[in-house]
Each structure stands twice: as structure tokens, then as C-alpha cells.
Amino acid sequence: MAEVYDKGQILLPKYIRDALKITPRSHVNVRLEGNKAIIENTDAFLEEFEALISREKTADAAIYDKILKSKKKMEDEWLNVPGR
């Protein structure tokens, strides 16, 4: 169980942070699924995405542009949180 503070902040228990490999300055995605909030560590995903961009940058400019547009859209969706 976690307490919600005045600004809506929640302290994740250490065993959850450890299991998800969440460290200070980690990036997480929070989404609703019914009446549940799902928290996902997105750092590993973003690292893979960056590696893919690096590989495709030299392979094909059209694919590289598609990947960059997808990354921008994904980041916009993650960061477009109401009240931010």
C-alpha cells in the first residue's frame, strides 16, 4: 500500500522499484486499464528504440524518418498528461 501526497505523488515501494528496475530519473509510462493504473519502466524500451534509430540511420533515410516520427508521437503521448 502507498500513500498519495498533496501533489498526487506516490512513493513506490522498494520491492516494486527493484522489480521494475526503476531508479532515480527513470522514465515510466503510466496508463489506465479499467480502474487500475499500470506503471511500466520505459527506459529499456527507449534504449532499444535509440539503437534501432542508430542502425537504420545509415541503412535507409525513409525508414529513419518513419522511426523518428513514431518516436516523436510516442513521446508526445507519454508526456501529454492532463494538468501538466
C-alpha positions as CSV (number, residue, x, y, z in Angstrom):
1,M,0.0,0.0,0.0
2,A,1.2,3.5,-0.8
3,E,0.1,6.9,0.4
4,V,-0.8,9.7,-2.0
5,Y,0.7,13.0,-1.1
6,D,-0.8,16.5,-1.6
7,K,0.6,17.0,-5.1
8,G,-0.6,13.5,-6.2
9,Q,2.8,11.9,-5.7
10,I,3.1,8.3,-4.8
11,L,6.2,6.6,-3.3
12,L,6.6,3.2,-5.0
13,P,7.7,0.5,-2.5
14,K,11.3,-0.5,-2.9
15,Y,10.4,-4.1,-4.0
16,I,8.4,-2.7,-6.9
17,R,11.1,-0.2,-7.9
18,D,13.6,-3.1,-7.7
19,A,11.4,-5.5,-9.7
20,L,10.8,-2.9,-12.5
21,K,14.4,-1.6,-12.3
22,I,13.2,1.9,-11.6
23,T,16.0,4.2,-10.4
24,P,16.1,7.9,-9.8
25,R,15.5,9.7,-13.2
26,S,14.0,6.6,-14.8
27,H,11.2,7.2,-17.2
28,V,7.9,5.4,-16.6
29,N,4.7,5.1,-18.6
30,V,1.5,5.3,-16.5
31,R,-1.7,4.3,-18.1
32,L,-5.2,3.4,-17.1
33,E,-6.6,-0.1,-17.5
34,G,-10.2,-0.1,-16.1
35,N,-9.9,1.1,-12.6
36,K,-6.2,0.3,-12.4
37,A,-3.1,2.4,-13.0
38,I,-0.4,0.4,-14.8
39,I,3.3,1.6,-14.4
40,E,5.9,0.5,-16.9
41,N,9.6,1.2,-16.9
42,T,10.2,2.6,-20.4
43,D,14.0,3.1,-20.2
44,A,14.8,-0.3,-21.7
45,F,12.3,0.3,-24.5
46,L,13.7,3.7,-25.2
47,E,17.3,2.3,-25.3
48,E,16.2,-0.3,-27.8
49,F,14.4,2.4,-29.9
50,E,17.6,4.6,-29.9
51,A,19.7,1.6,-31.0
52,L,17.2,0.9,-33.8
53,I,17.4,4.5,-34.9
54,S,21.2,4.4,-35.0
55,R,21.2,1.2,-37.1
56,E,18.5,2.5,-39.6
57,K,20.0,6.0,-39.9
58,T,22.8,4.6,-42.1
59,A,20.6,2.0,-43.8
60,D,17.6,3.9,-45.2
61,A,16.6,7.5,-44.8
62,A,12.9,6.8,-45.3
63,I,12.8,4.2,-42.6
64,Y,14.8,6.5,-40.3
65,D,12.3,9.3,-40.9
66,K,9.4,6.9,-40.0
67,I,11.1,5.8,-36.9
68,L,11.7,9.4,-35.8
69,K,8.1,10.3,-36.4
70,S,6.9,7.3,-34.4
71,K,9.3,8.2,-31.6
72,K,8.1,11.8,-31.5
73,K,4.4,10.7,-31.4
74,M,5.1,8.2,-28.6
75,E,7.0,10.8,-26.5
76,D,4.1,13.3,-27.1
77,E,1.6,10.8,-25.9
78,W,3.6,9.9,-22.9
79,L,4.2,13.5,-22.0
80,N,0.8,14.8,-22.8
81,V,-0.6,14.2,-19.3
82,P,-3.6,16.4,-18.3
83,G,-2.7,19.0,-15.7
84,R,1.0,19.1,-16.7
